[in-house]
Amino acid sequence: MDSLALHQLLIGLTWLLLTLLLVILWLLARFFERLSVKRTHYRHLIVPMALFTATAIQTIAAPEGTSVAYGTAFLGGLWLSAFCLSLYRKMMQR
């Protein structure tokens, strides 16, 4: 196995792990919305999932990295951070 194939495999595994964590966050937000009267807008997690998927595909296709891949990863992380902060505030309020 050459280094390029190993790099692509590791990118794919990292993407799968991130997707698993996002699905768990999705289920947690959906569970909290159903138990409380507060809306968590858990459907908005589709955006970072799509952005991280696009980043993974771009990185696997062009391992040297492109500014588009870095930009989509940054936007996905920013969106995910805002969602997590919003969810945290909603869950910790009394």
Backbone atoms as SQL, in Angstrom:
CREATE TABLE atoms (id INTEGER PRIMARY KEY, chain TEXT, resi INTEGER, resn TEXT, atom TEXT, x REAL, y REAL, z REAL);
INSERT INTO atoms VALUES
  (1, 'A', 1, 'MET', 'N', 0.860, -1.174, 0.000),
  (2, 'A', 1, 'MET', 'CA', 0.000, 0.000, 0.000),
  (3, 'A', 1, 'MET', 'C', 0.905, 1.234, 0.000),
  (4, 'A', 2, 'ASP', 'N', 0.746, 2.051, -0.992),
  (5, 'A', 2, 'ASP', 'CA', 1.576, 3.253, -1.062),
  (6, 'A', 2, 'ASP', 'C', 0.995, 4.359, -0.171),
  (7, 'A', 3, 'SER', 'N', 1.742, 5.436, -0.024),
  (8, 'A', 3, 'SER', 'CA', 1.347, 6.492, 0.902),
  (9, 'A', 3, 'SER', 'C', 0.090, 7.228, 0.448),
  (10, 'A', 4, 'LEU', 'N', -0.132, 7.331, -0.861),
  (11, 'A', 4, 'LEU', 'CA', -1.324, 8.007, -1.361),
  (12, 'A', 4, 'LEU', 'C', -2.581, 7.214, -1.010),
  (13, 'A', 5, 'ALA', 'N', -2.532, 5.908, -1.181),
  (14, 'A', 5, 'ALA', 'CA', -3.681, 5.069, -0.842),
  (15, 'A', 5, 'ALA', 'C', -3.937, 5.085, 0.659),
  (16, 'A', 6, 'LEU', 'N', -2.874, 5.080, 1.445),
  (17, 'A', 6, 'LEU', 'CA', -3.022, 5.153, 2.893),
  (18, 'A', 6, 'LEU', 'C', -3.644, 6.489, 3.299),
  (19, 'A', 7, 'HIS', 'N', -3.212, 7.572, 2.666),
  (20, 'A', 7, 'HIS', 'CA', -3.767, 8.892, 2.947),
  (21, 'A', 7, 'HIS', 'C', -5.259, 8.925, 2.619),
  (22, 'A', 8, 'GLN', 'N', -5.630, 8.373, 1.475),
  (23, 'A', 8, 'GLN', 'CA', -7.031, 8.357, 1.086),
  (24, 'A', 8, 'GLN', 'C', -7.866, 7.497, 2.032),
  (25, 'A', 9, 'LEU', 'N', -7.306, 6.378, 2.482),
  (26, 'A', 9, 'LEU', 'CA', -8.003, 5.526, 3.439),
  (27, 'A', 9, 'LEU', 'C', -8.211, 6.239, 4.768),
  (28, 'A', 10, 'LEU', 'N', -7.189, 6.928, 5.252),
  (29, 'A', 10, 'LEU', 'CA', -7.306, 7.649, 6.519),
  (30, 'A', 10, 'LEU', 'C', -8.294, 8.809, 6.419),
  (31, 'A', 11, 'ILE', 'N', -8.312, 9.503, 5.297),
  (32, 'A', 11, 'ILE', 'CA', -9.298, 10.571, 5.094),
  (33, 'A', 11, 'ILE', 'C', -10.710, 9.995, 5.123),
  (34, 'A', 12, 'GLY', 'N', -10.909, 8.875, 4.447),
  (35, 'A', 12, 'GLY', 'CA', -12.218, 8.227, 4.435),
  (36, 'A', 12, 'GLY', 'C', -12.656, 7.768, 5.813),
  (37, 'A', 13, 'LEU', 'N', -11.744, 7.177, 6.576),
  (38, 'A', 13, 'LEU', 'CA', -12.077, 6.731, 7.935),
  (39, 'A', 13, 'LEU', 'C', -12.368, 7.909, 8.861),
  (40, 'A', 14, 'THR', 'N', -11.621, 8.987, 8.708),
  (41, 'A', 14, 'THR', 'CA', -11.877, 10.190, 9.510),
  (42, 'A', 14, 'THR', 'C', -13.239, 10.763, 9.179),
  (43, 'A', 15, 'TRP', 'N', -13.575, 10.789, 7.898),
  (44, 'A', 15, 'TRP', 'CA', -14.879, 11.287, 7.498),
  (45, 'A', 15, 'TRP', 'C', -16.000, 10.421, 8.072),
  (46, 'A', 16, 'LEU', 'N', -15.829, 9.095, 8.057),
  (47, 'A', 16, 'LEU', 'CA', -16.845, 8.207, 8.620),
  (48, 'A', 16, 'LEU', 'C', -17.009, 8.417, 10.119),
  (49, 'A', 17, 'LEU', 'N', -15.906, 8.627, 10.833),
  (50, 'A', 17, 'LEU', 'CA', -15.976, 8.886, 12.268),
  (51, 'A', 17, 'LEU', 'C', -16.695, 10.205, 12.545),
  (52, 'A', 18, 'LEU', 'N', -16.371, 11.229, 11.779),
  (53, 'A', 18, 'LEU', 'CA', -17.040, 12.520, 11.935),
  (54, 'A', 18, 'LEU', 'C', -18.528, 12.401, 11.636),
  (55, 'A', 19, 'THR', 'N', -18.875, 11.643, 10.630),
  (56, 'A', 19, 'THR', 'CA', -20.285, 11.438, 10.300),
  (57, 'A', 19, 'THR', 'C', -21.003, 10.718, 11.424),
  (58, 'A', 20, 'LEU', 'N', -20.364, 9.733, 12.024),
  (59, 'A', 20, 'LEU', 'CA', -20.955, 9.023, 13.151),
  (60, 'A', 20, 'LEU', 'C', -21.208, 9.976, 14.323),
  (61, 'A', 21, 'LEU', 'N', -20.248, 10.841, 14.613),
  (62, 'A', 21, 'LEU', 'CA', -20.434, 11.809, 15.694),
  (63, 'A', 21, 'LEU', 'C', -21.553, 12.801, 15.386),
  (64, 'A', 22, 'LEU', 'N', -21.663, 13.216, 14.132),
  (65, 'A', 22, 'LEU', 'CA', -22.738, 14.133, 13.747),
  (66, 'A', 22, 'LEU', 'C', -24.102, 13.453, 13.834),
  (67, 'A', 23, 'VAL', 'N', -24.171, 12.176, 13.504),
  (68, 'A', 23, 'VAL', 'CA', -25.434, 11.451, 13.634),
  (69, 'A', 23, 'VAL', 'C', -25.835, 11.335, 15.100),
  (70, 'A', 24, 'ILE', 'N', -24.878, 11.087, 15.975),
  (71, 'A', 24, 'ILE', 'CA', -25.171, 11.029, 17.408),
  (72, 'A', 24, 'ILE', 'C', -25.667, 12.393, 17.902),
  (73, 'A', 25, 'LEU', 'N', -25.033, 13.475, 17.451),
  (74, 'A', 25, 'LEU', 'CA', -25.476, 14.820, 17.814),
  (75, 'A', 25, 'LEU', 'C', -26.874, 15.088, 17.269),
  (76, 'A', 26, 'TRP', 'N', -27.142, 14.645, 16.041),
  (77, 'A', 26, 'TRP', 'CA', -28.460, 14.776, 15.426),
  (78, 'A', 26, 'TRP', 'C', -29.520, 14.091, 16.302),
  (79, 'A', 27, 'LEU', 'N', -29.238, 12.841, 16.712),
  (80, 'A', 27, 'LEU', 'CA', -30.189, 12.095, 17.531),
  (81, 'A', 27, 'LEU', 'C', -30.387, 12.734, 18.897),
  (82, 'A', 28, 'LEU', 'N', -29.331, 13.251, 19.481),
  (83, 'A', 28, 'LEU', 'CA', -29.429, 13.926, 20.772),
  (84, 'A', 28, 'LEU', 'C', -30.300, 15.173, 20.666),
  (85, 'A', 29, 'ALA', 'N', -30.090, 15.973, 19.641),
  (86, 'A', 29, 'ALA', 'CA', -30.887, 17.192, 19.459),
  (87, 'A', 29, 'ALA', 'C', -32.344, 16.844, 19.175),
  (88, 'A', 30, 'ARG', 'N', -32.580, 15.814, 18.388),
  (89, 'A', 30, 'ARG', 'CA', -33.953, 15.398, 18.103),
  (90, 'A', 30, 'ARG', 'C', -34.651, 14.881, 19.357),
  (91, 'A', 31, 'PHE', 'N', -33.937, 14.116, 20.163),
  (92, 'A', 31, 'PHE', 'CA', -34.482, 13.601, 21.419),
  (93, 'A', 31, 'PHE', 'C', -34.838, 14.740, 22.364),
  (94, 'A', 32, 'PHE', 'N', -33.949, 15.743, 22.477),
  (95, 'A', 32, 'PHE', 'CA', -34.214, 16.865, 23.361),
  (96, 'A', 32, 'PHE', 'C', -35.410, 17.678, 22.859),
  (97, 'A', 33, 'GLU', 'N', -35.538, 17.842, 21.556),
  (98, 'A', 33, 'GLU', 'CA', -36.664, 18.603, 21.010),
  (99, 'A', 33, 'GLU', 'C', -37.985, 17.893, 21.283),
  (100, 'A', 34, 'ARG', 'N', -37.981, 16.588, 21.202),
  (101, 'A', 34, 'ARG', 'CA', -39.216, 15.845, 21.450),
  (102, 'A', 34, 'ARG', 'C', -39.604, 15.845, 22.925),
  (103, 'A', 35, 'LEU', 'N', -38.616, 15.898, 23.824),
  (104, 'A', 35, 'LEU', 'CA', -38.924, 15.879, 25.248),
  (105, 'A', 35, 'LEU', 'C', -39.252, 17.256, 25.811),
  (106, 'A', 36, 'SER', 'N', -38.738, 18.296, 25.212),
  (107, 'A', 36, 'SER', 'CA', -38.992, 19.646, 25.712),
  (108, 'A', 36, 'SER', 'C', -39.830, 20.404, 24.690),
  (109, 'A', 37, 'VAL', 'N', -40.194, 21.606, 25.050),
  (110, 'A', 37, 'VAL', 'CA', -40.981, 22.435, 24.130),
  (111, 'A', 37, 'VAL', 'C', -40.079, 23.324, 23.284),
  (112, 'A', 38, 'LYS', 'N', -38.776, 23.261, 23.516),
  (113, 'A', 38, 'LYS', 'CA', -37.831, 24.109, 22.785),
  (114, 'A', 38, 'LYS', 'C', -37.454, 23.470, 21.460),
  (115, 'A', 39, 'ARG', 'N', -37.385, 24.300, 20.430),
  (116, 'A', 39, 'ARG', 'CA', -36.969, 23.818, 19.113),
  (117, 'A', 39, 'ARG', 'C', -35.444, 23.857, 19.022),
  (118, 'A', 40, 'THR', 'N', -34.862, 22.748, 18.606),
  (119, 'A', 40, 'THR', 'CA', -33.405, 22.678, 18.488),
  (120, 'A', 40, 'THR', 'C', -32.934, 22.861, 17.053),
  (121, 'A', 41, 'HIS', 'N', -33.843, 22.791, 16.097),
  (122, 'A', 41, 'HIS', 'CA', -33.503, 22.918, 14.673),
  (123, 'A', 41, 'HIS', 'C', -32.443, 21.890, 14.267),
  (124, 'A', 42, 'TYR', 'N', -32.653, 20.652, 14.678),
  (125, 'A', 42, 'TYR', 'CA', -31.667, 19.603, 14.407),
  (126, 'A', 42, 'TYR', 'C', -31.498, 19.325, 12.921),
  (127, 'A', 43, 'ARG', 'N', -32.457, 19.724, 12.114),
  (128, 'A', 43, 'ARG', 'CA', -32.345, 19.496, 10.670),
  (129, 'A', 43, 'ARG', 'C', -31.248, 20.348, 10.035),
  (130, 'A', 44, 'HIS', 'N', -30.818, 21.378, 10.742),
  (131, 'A', 44, 'HIS', 'CA', -29.751, 22.235, 10.224),
  (132, 'A', 44, 'HIS', 'C', -28.389, 21.537, 10.216),
  (133, 'A', 45, 'LEU', 'N', -28.304, 20.365, 10.822),
  (134, 'A', 45, 'LEU', 'CA', -27.049, 19.610, 10.800),
  (135, 'A', 45, 'LEU', 'C', -26.757, 19.014, 9.430),
  (136, 'A', 46, 'ILE', 'N', -27.717, 19.070, 8.535),
  (137, 'A', 46, 'ILE', 'CA', -27.488, 18.580, 7.171),
  (138, 'A', 46, 'ILE', 'C', -26.415, 19.423, 6.486),
  (139, 'A', 47, 'VAL', 'N', -26.382, 20.724, 6.790),
  (140, 'A', 47, 'VAL', 'CA', -25.417, 21.621, 6.138),
  (141, 'A', 47, 'VAL', 'C', -23.970, 21.232, 6.471),
  (142, 'A', 48, 'PRO', 'N', -23.583, 21.101, 7.762),
  (143, 'A', 48, 'PRO', 'CA', -22.198, 20.693, 8.006),
  (144, 'A', 48, 'PRO', 'C', -21.890, 19.281, 7.514),
  (145, 'A', 49, 'MET', 'N', -22.879, 18.396, 7.533),
  (146, 'A', 49, 'MET', 'CA', -22.654, 17.056, 6.992),
  (147, 'A', 49, 'MET', 'C', -22.306, 17.135, 5.511),
  (148, 'A', 50, 'ALA', 'N', -23.048, 17.939, 4.780),
  (149, 'A', 50, 'ALA', 'CA', -22.786, 18.090, 3.350),
  (150, 'A', 50, 'ALA', 'C', -21.440, 18.764, 3.100),
  (151, 'A', 51, 'LEU', 'N', -21.120, 19.780, 3.892),
  (152, 'A', 51, 'LEU', 'CA', -19.844, 20.474, 3.705),
  (153, 'A', 51, 'LEU', 'C', -18.656, 19.570, 4.028),
  (154, 'A', 52, 'PHE', 'N', -18.771, 18.780, 5.094),
  (155, 'A', 52, 'PHE', 'CA', -17.682, 17.867, 5.437),
  (156, 'A', 52, 'PHE', 'C', -17.566, 16.736, 4.412),
  (157, 'A', 53, 'THR', 'N', -18.686, 16.303, 3.845),
  (158, 'A', 53, 'THR', 'CA', -18.648, 15.294, 2.792),
  (159, 'A', 53, 'THR', 'C', -17.946, 15.848, 1.556),
  (160, 'A', 54, 'ALA', 'N', -18.283, 17.085, 1.197),
  (161, 'A', 54, 'ALA', 'CA', -17.625, 17.715, 0.048),
  (162, 'A', 54, 'ALA', 'C', -16.127, 17.874, 0.296),
  (163, 'A', 55, 'THR', 'N', -15.758, 18.228, 1.510),
  (164, 'A', 55, 'THR', 'CA', -14.341, 18.364, 1.855),
  (165, 'A', 55, 'THR', 'C', -13.622, 17.024, 1.731),
  (166, 'A', 56, 'ALA', 'N', -14.248, 15.960, 2.241),
  (167, 'A', 56, 'ALA', 'CA', -13.626, 14.632, 2.167),
  (168, 'A', 56, 'ALA', 'C', -13.448, 14.196, 0.721),
  (169, 'A', 57, 'ILE', 'N', -14.451, 14.416, -0.098),
  (170, 'A', 57, 'ILE', 'CA', -14.359, 14.025, -1.507),
  (171, 'A', 57, 'ILE', 'C', -13.268, 14.826, -2.216),
  (172, 'A', 58, 'GLN', 'N', -13.218, 16.137, -1.942),
  (173, 'A', 58, 'GLN', 'CA', -12.188, 16.968, -2.575),
  (174, 'A', 58, 'GLN', 'C', -10.796, 16.569, -2.110),
  (175, 'A', 59, 'THR', 'N', -10.653, 16.232, -0.842),
  (176, 'A', 59, 'THR', 'CA', -9.342, 15.860, -0.315),
  (177, 'A', 59, 'THR', 'C', -8.902, 14.498, -0.840),
  (178, 'A', 60, 'ILE', 'N', -9.828, 13.576, -1.001),
  (179, 'A', 60, 'ILE', 'CA', -9.475, 12.267, -1.561),
  (180, 'A', 60, 'ILE', 'C', -9.098, 12.407, -3.031),
  (181, 'A', 61, 'ALA', 'N', -9.822, 13.265, -3.755),
  (182, 'A', 61, 'ALA', 'CA', -9.541, 13.443, -5.186),
  (183, 'A', 61, 'ALA', 'C', -8.238, 14.196, -5.418),
  (184, 'A', 62, 'ALA', 'N', -7.960, 15.196, -4.602),
  (185, 'A', 62, 'ALA', 'CA', -6.738, 16.000, -4.758),
  (186, 'A', 62, 'ALA', 'C', -6.031, 16.060, -3.409),
  (187, 'A', 63, 'PRO', 'N', -5.172, 15.083, -3.101),
  (188, 'A', 63, 'PRO', 'CA', -4.552, 14.985, -1.774),
  (189, 'A', 63, 'PRO', 'C', -3.681, 16.183, -1.388),
  (190, 'A', 64, 'GLU', 'N', -3.212, 16.963, -2.351),
  (191, 'A', 64, 'GLU', 'CA', -2.364, 18.101, -1.992),
  (192, 'A', 64, 'GLU', 'C', -3.169, 19.217, -1.337),
  (193, 'A', 65, 'GLY', 'N', -4.485, 19.147, -1.423),
  (194, 'A', 65, 'GLY', 'CA', -5.336, 20.134, -0.785),
  (195, 'A', 65, 'GLY', 'C', -5.567, 21.340, -1.671),
  (196, 'A', 66, 'THR', 'N', -6.753, 21.864, -1.612),
  (197, 'A', 66, 'THR', 'CA', -7.094, 23.051, -2.378),
  (198, 'A', 66, 'THR', 'C', -7.739, 24.060, -1.443),
  (199, 'A', 67, 'SER', 'N', -7.787, 25.290, -1.889),
  (200, 'A', 67, 'SER', 'CA', -8.405, 26.319, -1.057),
  (201, 'A', 67, 'SER', 'C', -9.907, 26.088, -0.934),
  (202, 'A', 68, 'VAL', 'N', -10.511, 25.459, -1.936),
  (203, 'A', 68, 'VAL', 'CA', -11.946, 25.157, -1.852),
  (204, 'A', 68, 'VAL', 'C', -12.205, 24.128, -0.752),
  (205, 'A', 69, 'ALA', 'N', -11.352, 23.114, -0.664),
  (206, 'A', 69, 'ALA', 'CA', -11.507, 22.097, 0.378),
  (207, 'A', 69, 'ALA', 'C', -11.330, 22.709, 1.764),
  (208, 'A', 70, 'TYR', 'N', -10.337, 23.568, 1.903),
  (209, 'A', 70, 'TYR', 'CA', -10.128, 24.223, 3.193),
  (210, 'A', 70, 'TYR', 'C', -11.284, 25.153, 3.536),
  (211, 'A', 71, 'GLY', 'N', -11.821, 25.822, 2.528),
  (212, 'A', 71, 'GLY', 'CA', -12.949, 26.726, 2.759),
  (213, 'A', 71, 'GLY', 'C', -14.205, 25.992, 3.178),
  (214, 'A', 72, 'THR', 'N', -14.495, 24.857, 2.521),
  (215, 'A', 72, 'THR', 'CA', -15.683, 24.098, 2.897),
  (216, 'A', 72, 'THR', 'C', -15.524, 23.481, 4.283),
  (217, 'A', 73, 'ALA', 'N', -14.321, 23.046, 4.623),
  (218, 'A', 73, 'ALA', 'CA', -14.092, 22.516, 5.965),
  (219, 'A', 73, 'ALA', 'C', -14.258, 23.611, 7.020),
  (220, 'A', 74, 'PHE', 'N', -13.765, 24.808, 6.722),
  (221, 'A', 74, 'PHE', 'CA', -13.904, 25.924, 7.651),
  (222, 'A', 74, 'PHE', 'C', -15.376, 26.291, 7.845),
  (223, 'A', 75, 'LEU', 'N', -16.125, 26.380, 6.745),
  (224, 'A', 75, 'LEU', 'CA', -17.550, 26.722, 6.851),
  (225, 'A', 75, 'LEU', 'C', -18.337, 25.644, 7.592),
  (226, 'A', 76, 'GLY', 'N', -18.016, 24.385, 7.332),
  (227, 'A', 76, 'GLY', 'CA', -18.675, 23.299, 8.048),
  (228, 'A', 76, 'GLY', 'C', -18.384, 23.338, 9.536),
  (229, 'A', 77, 'GLY', 'N', -17.136, 23.606, 9.889),
  (230, 'A', 77, 'GLY', 'CA', -16.773, 23.708, 11.298),
  (231, 'A', 77, 'GLY', 'C', -17.407, 24.900, 11.979),
  (232, 'A', 78, 'LEU', 'N', -17.489, 26.013, 11.263),
  (233, 'A', 78, 'LEU', 'CA', -18.123, 27.212, 11.806),
  (234, 'A', 78, 'LEU', 'C', -19.612, 26.965, 12.044),
  (235, 'A', 79, 'TRP', 'N', -20.276, 26.354, 11.063),
  (236, 'A', 79, 'TRP', 'CA', -21.704, 26.055, 11.191),
  (237, 'A', 79, 'TRP', 'C', -21.933, 25.069, 12.342),
  (238, 'A', 80, 'LEU', 'N', -21.092, 24.049, 12.444),
  (239, 'A', 80, 'LEU', 'CA', -21.231, 23.058, 13.500),
  (240, 'A', 80, 'LEU', 'C', -20.982, 23.672, 14.872),
  (241, 'A', 81, 'SER', 'N', -20.014, 24.568, 14.969),
  (242, 'A', 81, 'SER', 'CA', -19.743, 25.239, 16.242),
  (243, 'A', 81, 'SER', 'C', -20.926, 26.093, 16.673),
  (244, 'A', 82, 'ALA', 'N', -21.510, 26.829, 15.738),
  (245, 'A', 82, 'ALA', 'CA', -22.673, 27.661, 16.060),
  (246, 'A', 82, 'ALA', 'C', -23.852, 26.793, 16.495),
  (247, 'A', 83, 'PHE', 'N', -24.049, 25.663, 15.813),
  (248, 'A', 83, 'PHE', 'CA', -25.143, 24.773, 16.186),
  (249, 'A', 83, 'PHE', 'C', -24.922, 24.186, 17.579),
  (250, 'A', 84, 'CYS', 'N', -23.709, 23.739, 17.856),
  (251, 'A', 84, 'CYS', 'CA', -23.410, 23.149, 19.167),
  (252, 'A', 84, 'CYS', 'C', -23.583, 24.169, 20.285),
  (253, 'A', 85, 'LEU', 'N', -23.159, 25.389, 20.062),
  (254, 'A', 85, 'LEU', 'CA', -23.321, 26.437, 21.065),
  (255, 'A', 85, 'LEU', 'C', -24.795, 26.731, 21.298),
  (256, 'A', 86, 'SER', 'N', -25.567, 26.802, 20.228),
  (257, 'A', 86, 'SER', 'CA', -27.007, 27.040, 20.347),
  (258, 'A', 86, 'SER', 'C', -27.688, 25.895, 21.097),
  (259, 'A', 87, 'LEU', 'N', -27.342, 24.664, 20.753),
  (260, 'A', 87, 'LEU', 'CA', -27.928, 23.503, 21.423),
  (261, 'A', 87, 'LEU', 'C', -27.539, 23.468, 22.896),
  (262, 'A', 88, 'TYR', 'N', -26.307, 23.780, 23.195),
  (263, 'A', 88, 'TYR', 'CA', -25.855, 23.805, 24.585),
  (264, 'A', 88, 'TYR', 'C', -26.651, 24.823, 25.393),
  (265, 'A', 89, 'ARG', 'N', -26.829, 26.022, 24.826),
  (266, 'A', 89, 'ARG', 'CA', -27.580, 27.059, 25.542),
  (267, 'A', 89, 'ARG', 'C', -29.021, 26.643, 25.773),
  (268, 'A', 90, 'LYS', 'N', -29.643, 26.012, 24.787),
  (269, 'A', 90, 'LYS', 'CA', -31.022, 25.577, 24.947),
  (270, 'A', 90, 'LYS', 'C', -31.155, 24.457, 25.983),
  (271, 'A', 91, 'MET', 'N', -30.171, 23.587, 26.019),
  (272, 'A', 91, 'MET', 'CA', -30.254, 22.455, 26.949),
  (273, 'A', 91, 'MET', 'C', -29.914, 22.863, 28.384),
  (274, 'A', 92, 'MET', 'N', -29.138, 23.896, 28.583),
  (275, 'A', 92, 'MET', 'CA', -28.718, 24.286, 29.917),
  (276, 'A', 92, 'MET', 'C', -29.613, 25.356, 30.562),
  (277, 'A', 93, 'GLN', 'N', -30.556, 25.906, 29.799),
  (278, 'A', 93, 'GLN', 'CA', -31.474, 26.858, 30.384),
  (279, 'A', 93, 'GLN', 'C', -32.491, 26.127, 31.227),
  (280, 'A', 94, 'ARG', 'N', -32.996, 26.822, 32.223),
  (281, 'A', 94, 'ARG', 'CA', -34.013, 26.191, 33.079),
  (282, 'A', 94, 'ARG', 'C', -35.376, 26.644, 32.706);
